[in-house]
Amino acid sequence: MKRLVILAVALMIPTRVFASPCDADYNKFCKGLKGQDAANCFDQHKSELSPACQTSREAQKACAADIDKFCKGVKWKKLTSCLGEHKSELSSACQSSYESFSAK
């Protein structure tokens, strides 16, 4: 499970191809860090992250198992739509997080 969370967090690290809710926070607090180092950095600055980034990270953590089950290998920019396609099959925690994240 921990590896799935790490993978989910790694997926949200900006690739500059698309905008992530955490781009500004990444640049401000964790620039240049990758993978687990970036995840640890985000955790260290949790209270300082923008509300959009906090919501994104919470959704990623709540949906780690669902992402692995339904959207494995899906690129970040398609992840929200992939989860939406499986909305009725998502775990209750992921479904709740998905609804709050996709409403923004």
Secondary structure, 3 states (H helix, E strand, C coil): CHHHHHHHHHHHCCCCCCCCCCHHHHHHHHCCCCHHHHHHHHHHCHHHCCHHHHHHHHHHHHCHHHHHHHCCCCCHHHHHHHHHHCHHHCCHHHHHHHHHHHCC
